[in-house]
Amino acid sequence: MAAQPELGLQSTLTQQELESRLWAAANSLRGPVDPADFKAYIFPLLFFKRISDTWEAEHARALADFGGDNDLAALPENYRFQIPDGCHWRDLRRATENVGVVLQTILQRIEQANPDTLALIFGDVAWANKDKLPEHALLNLIEAFNTLDLRPDRVGHDVLGNAYEYLLRQFADESGKKAGEFFTPRAVVRLLTRILDPRATDSVYDPAVGSGGMLVESANEVMEGGGSVRQMRFYGQEVNLTTSAIARMNLFLHDIEDARIRRGDTLRDPKFLDTAGRLERFDIVIANPPFSLKNWGADVWARDPWDRAACGVPPTSYGDFAWVQHMVASMKPVTGRVGVVMPHGVLFRGGAEGAIRRCLVQHDQLDAVVGLPPNLFYSTSIPAALLIFRAMKPTERRGHVLLVDGSKRFEKSRNQNRLRPDDVEAIAAAYRTGVDPDGEDGVTLRLVPHAEIESNGWDLNIGRYLKGAAAEEIDVATALAALSEAQREFREAEERLAERLREAGYA
């Protein structure tokens, strides 16, 4: 007979109730665990509870379908995931000592039982390390999850997926600047997907996938338009093991099964290759990679085996155009489009980056540059821009780049500014139509011919081309971004000098 929900379980949960109780579970860790590390503990337990409760529901249905025949009900095809004997949530609840060891063993056995889908999905948390997670804290966390009935007929994929996104936002708020490693504000993601316009048959690839939000939002965009994601394919690469596991859980909990997330350094070792060893190509390539990454692999790119340095090798201290060129090289020849978040420095910095920028413009695949408001991101307060590329630009935009200034469209907040839904729609509409929907005080834009960009030394600083108050504000923001980068380089030079002095015995 199938196990029944334990006493105290609530049969149904509203979105608000689920989010409140999950956040309360996370807060039970406060004290022994740094808030920046909450996600590493909460998401694996949430996923384990979900798949265990799902297995119970599938088992009950199989027993009913086979007239109570337990042998037939136990057949693997009746279950989305295999859970070995002794590895159910109820088995964890029976543990009273060395609970971390028990949990670690259970999660490893579940991964081993599902090698094609769940290998390494629970991350690398040392559950048995009582110094990092005292046993009483782990027991309290397990008890908090035990009161949640997460069977799919009680908590739908949409509700659970929204709750997962809620936790990601909360953890990002708690993590401060560290959040930039795994979380992009959802309004920025929404804007990118609105611009790229994913279709029901598209393949979508994020080479810096983080927590998977870009892929999830691409699916949401199609479903909100009345389409199905059954034919869509989702791909992502992430260098951090914990973060890549979070992305995989995020996709599963949003009921997106046809997704492949691979771990590795995208710029040094891209994982998505075709049978001939060339980069795979995708309809949509979308990402918010780390800004101005240092030591990103310039030595490898000098002889890049995947031909990504077609426009040149970026400087060692700025990996931005490495990401851009990898993404452009990864889009399909006809249907491909790219959307990438970049710091404003890529629009005006000279040297190798200036030569790369010139090459990208001349290839006529750079469709648009969209300036965003400042202080939107967790990792930096400097303004950013969206670079949009298309393998085949519309006829009327060929030989031009659309420059869009959306810097005025935001709501000021205590810690960060934010894009409201109507801001997202206004900027996206301006990109699509080439017309400002707001009038003088809204979004400003202009379709700029390549000849004019060439006359300005291939500088794409938006303030050069959009006149008036908006352009002046963007110039100030750009100057602040350049100042910030120069100050950072100066501090790093001082640190290198101090290190060499110490090595020479002068300190």
N, C-alpha and C positions, 0 to 999 in steps of 0.2 A: 504493500500500500504506500502511496506517495506520502512523504512527510508533509504535515500540515503546518501552517504558520504558527509560530509560538505565540503565547499569550502576550498581549501588550502591543502587538503589531497593528498598525492602522491599515484598514483595507484599501483606502485610496488616499492620495496626497495631492494637494494643489501645488502649483508651481511655487508659490510663496512659502508654503509649509516645507516642501522638500528643500528648498534653498536655505531656509532658516535652520533646519535641523542638520544639514550638511555643514553649514558654517559653525554651528555649535559644536559639532564633532571635531572640526579643525581647531577650534579654540580650546578644546580639552587638552591639546598638545602644548598650549602656551606655557612657557616656563622652561621645561626641559628641552624643548625644540625651538630653534630659531624660526621665526615666522617665514623667512625666506625659504626654509626647507619643508614647510607644511605640505607642499604639493607632492613631494617625493613619497610621503606616507599616506596621504589621503586618497590619491587617485588609484593606487594599486588595490587598496582595501575596497574602495567603491566599485571597481571593476570586478574584483573577486566576488563581492556580494551580489552584484548583478548577474554574473554568469552562473553562480550557484543557484540563485533563486530562479533563473531562467531554466536551468536543468530540472529543477523540481517541477516546474510547470509543464515542461516537455515530457517528463516521466509520467505525470498524472494523465496527460493527454494520450500518451502511448498505451498506458494500461487500459484506458477506456476504449481506445481503438481496437485493441487485441483481446478484449474480453477478459482482462485480468491476467493474461499470460505474461509472466514476468520475463521469461526468456526472450520472447518476441519484443517486449517493451524495451529490453536492454540493448537491442541492436544499435550500433553506432549511428546509422543513418537517421535515427529519430531525434538526434541532438545536434545543435549548432556547434557546441564544443564538448569535448570529452572530459569528464571529471572522474578521475580514478577513485576507487573505493578508499575511504579514509581521508579524502581531500575536499569534502563538502564544507560549507560554512558551519553546519552543525558539529562537524568533527573539530573544527577550530574552537568552537564554544566549549567543548568538553575539556580543553586543556586548562590546567590550573597552575602549572609551573613550567618554567622554560618555554613560555608561550611563543617567544620570538623564534626559537629553534623550530617549534612545531609549524609556525606560520611559514617560515623560510622553506621548510621541506615541502609543505603543501603547494606553495606557489611554484617551486621548481618542478614538482611532479606534474602539475597542470601544464606547464610549458612543454615538458617532455612528451606529454600525451597529445599535444597539438602542435607538432613541430612546424607545420606549414603555415600556421596562422598566429600562434601565440609565443613563439620562441623569443625569449628575452623581453616579453612585453611588460613584465612586472618590475623592470629596472634593476638597479644594483644596490638597493637599500640593504644595510646590514641589520636585519630585523632582530638578530640574536645579540646585538651589541647593547647591553644594558646601560652602558655609560652614555650612549647617544639617545637611547629611548628606554627609560626605566620601565620595568615590567608593569608597575601599577598604571603608568600612562598608556601603555599598549592595551591593557585590559579595559581601561575606561574607553579607549577609542573603539575597541571591538564591541563593547556594550552599546555604544552610541549607534553604531551601524546595525546592530542586531535588532533594534526597534524599527528598522525600515524594511518594509516589504517591497522589494524591487522587481517583482515578477512583471513581465511586460504588460499583462492585462491590468495591472494596478498602476504602473508608472510607464507611460508610453515613451517611445524613443524621442519624440519631440520634447516632452517634459524633462526627461533625463538629460538629453543633449543640452537643453537650455540651462539646466542646473550645472552641468559641467562648465559651460561658458561662464556662468555666474562665479563659480569657484575660481576659474582662471583670472577673472577680473579682480576678485578679492585678493588672491595671492599676489597678483601684480601690484596692487596697491600696497600690500604689506612688504613687498620686496624692493620697492623704490627703483633705483637705476638698474638693479640686477634683473628686473622684469623684462628689460629690453632683449634679453637673451632668448626668451621663449614666448613673449606676448606682444602683439601689435594691437593697438586700440581698434576695436571692432568697426568703428565708423570709418577708419582709414581703409580697412580691408573691404568694407562695403563699397566704398567709393571706387577702389580698384576693380572690383568685380563688376560693378555697374558699367564702368568704362569698357572693360574687356568683353562684356556681354557673352558669357558662356552659353553653349548650346547643348542640347540633350545627347549629342553624339560626340562631344569633345573629349579629348584627353587633356588633363590638367596636371602640371608639374610645378612643384615648389622646391628649388634647390637649397633653400635655407628654411626648412619647413617649420621649425619651432614646435609649437603645440598643435599645429595642423589647421589653424583658423582660416588660412587662405583657401585650403581645399574644401573645408566645411562650408564656407560662405559661397564658394563657386557652386556647390551642390544646392545650397539654399536658393541662390539666384534662379537656377533652372526650375526648381520646384515651385517657387513663388510665382513664376510665370506660367504655371500649369503643366510644366513638362515633367518627365520621368528621368531619373538618373541611372536607370538600369543599364543603358548603353555607355554611360560615361566611365572613364578610367582615371584613377587618381594616383599620383606618384609624388614622392617626396624624399629628400635626403637631409640628414641632420647629423652633425658631428658629435653631439652630446647624447650619451646613452639614455639618461633619465628623461631628457626632453623628447627624444625620438619615441620612447615608450609612451609618454604622455600623448603624443600625436596619434599613435596607433590606437590607444584606448579612446581618444576623442572621436576618431572616425568610427570605431565599432559602436560606441554609445550613440552616435548619430545615425546608426543603421546604414553606414557606408561600408560595404564589404569589399568591393572591388578596388582595393587600394594597396599600394606597395610602398612601404616606408623603409628606407635602407639607411644604415648608419655609416658615416664616413665623411671625410673632408672633401667637399664637392670640388674645390678649386684644384686640389692635388690629385684626387682619386675619384672622379665621377663614377657612380655605380650604375647608371642607366645607359647601357651600351647595346647596340644591335649585334646580330650574329657575326658581323664583319669587324666588330670592335670599334665602330664609330659611335658618336653620340646619338642616342635616341632623339627623335623629334616629336614635338607635342603641339597641339592646337593652341593651348594657353600655357605660358610660362609666367609665373607670378611669384613675387618674393619681397620681403623686407630683410635684406641681408645686413650683417653688422656694418655700421658706418666706418669707413676709413680704416679697415683692418690692416694691421701691420704683420709682417712675416707671414704673408698669405700664400707664398709659393712662387714668387717671381722667378726663382732659379729654374723651376720646373717649366714655367711658361716660355722661357727662352727657346725651348725645343718642345713645345707642347704637342704631344702625339695626337691630340684631338682637334688640332687646327683652330683653337679658339682665339689665338692672338692675331687674327687677320688684320686688325687695325693697329697692332703694336702691343708691346708689353708694358703694363702699368708700372709706376714706381713701387719700390719695395714697401714704402711707408703708407701707400694708399691702395687698398685692394678694390676700390669701388668699381673701376672699369673692368676689372677681371670678372666680377659678378655680372656686369652688364654684357660683356662679350660672351661669357658662358651661356647666358640666357638667350641672347640673339642667335647663337649657334645651335641652340636647342629647340628653336621654333620651326614648325613645318614650313616648307617653301611657299605655299599658297595661302593656307588658312591660318598660319601662325600669327599670334599676337603676344606681346610681352608687356607686362606692367611691373615696374620695380620702383621701390622707395629708395631715394638717394639723398645725401646731404647736398646743400646748394653749392658746395665747393666744386662738384663735378661740372658745374655749368660755366665756371670761369677759370679754374686753375690752368696754368700753362704747362710748358715742358712736354713730357710724354703724354700727359692727359690731354693737353691741347691738341696734339697730333691725332690722338684716338678720337676725340670729339669731332674734329674735322672729317676724319674718315667715315665716322658713323653718319654724319649729316650728308656727306656726298653719296653714300650708298643709298640714300633716300628711303630708309626704313624707319628713321626716327619720325614718328607721327606727331607727337605732342610732348610738351613739358608743362606740367600742372603744378604751380606753386601752392603750397599748403600754409596754413597759419603756423606761427611759432608755438613751441611748448606743447606739442600734441603727444610726444612720445615719453616713455619712462626712462629711456637710456640717455636722452639728451634734450636740452631745451632749445637747441638751434632749429631754425625752420628747415623743412625738407621739401622735396619735390618728387612728383611722380614722372618717370620717363616712360612713355608709351611708344612701342615699336610695332610695326605691322609688316609682314612679309609682302603684302600687296596693299598699298595705300589707295584710298579712293582717288579717282582721277583728279578731282578738284584740289586735292591736297598734295599732289606730287610736285616735287620741286619746292616745297614749303615745309615749315614746321609751325604747328599751332601752339602758340604760347598763351597759357591761361593763368591768371592771377586770382586764386581763391583765398588769398590771405586775410580778407576781411570777414569771411564767412565762418564764424565760430562763436562759441559761448565761453566767456571767461570763467574759470573755475579756480578754486583755492590753490590746488597743487598743479593742475594741468588744465590747459584749454581743451575744449572738446568740440567736435563737429556734431551738430544736431542733424536729425534726419532730413530736414529741409535744406540744410547746408550741403549735405551729400547730394541730394537731388539737383540742387541748383548748379553745382560744379559739374556733375555728370551731364546734365542737360546742355551746359555751355560747351562741353567737349563734343557731344554728339552732334549738335546743331550748328556750332560755330557762331552762336548768337547768345549775347548776355541776356538771361531771362529776368534780371532784376533791375536793369537800368543803371544809372550812373553810380549808385552806391553799392552795387553788388559785385558780381564777378566781372572782371575785365579780361579781354582776350583779343588776339590778333593773329591772323595767318601771315607769317613772315616768309618772304622768298629767300631761297638759299643765297642769292646774290647779296642781299643785305646782310645776312649773317657773315658771309665771307668778308664783306667790307668792314665788319667789326672784329676781324681776327678770329672768327669762329667762336666768339663768346656768346653763350646762350643765357647770360644773366637777364632775367625777365625785365628788370628795370630799364634795360637799354632800349626796349622795344615798346613798352607800354607806358605812356606818358601820364602825368598827373600825380595825384596824391598817392594812389596805389603803388605806382612805380617808385616814388620816393621812399615809401615805407619798405618796399622790397629791397631797395638799395641799402638801407640801414640794416635790415636783417642779414643781407649778404655780407656786409662789412663786419657785422658782429660774428658771423660764422667764420669768416677768414681770420679775424682776431683770435677767436677761440682756438682755431687750429694752430695758429702761429704760437700762441702761448703754450699749448700742449707740446709742440715740437721743442720749444725752448726748455721746458721742464725736463723733457726726456734727454735733451743734449746735456743739461746740467747733471742729470743722474749718471749718464755714461762717463762724463768727465770725472765725477766723484769716484766712480768705480775704478777707473784707470789710475787715479791718484792713489787710491787705497792699494791697488795691486803693485804700484811702484814704491810703496812704503812711505808716502807723504801724508798719510792720515792715520 
